[in-house]
Amino acid sequence: MSTSSTDNDGQGMIVNPKPAEDNQDWDGDEADRADRLRFEEEQAMIREQSEARAAKAAAEEAAKKATA
């Protein structure tokens, strides 16, 4: 007995549901919302670290110019 790709019943496949036009308020399930929140928090932390690095580099550059 052989199975073809058209006989696939979805086992082992990744399914990313999309909202239907009649259901525009679809927001995923609790896991989707938690993932989105975690991603937003990580992005905020990355921005803060990047801004802190930029400020430190600017301060070091200003200190170099002041001593030169």
Secondary structure as UniProt FT lines:
FT   HELIX           5..7
FT   TURN            11..12
FT   TURN            21..22
FT   TURN            24..25
FT   HELIX           30..67
//
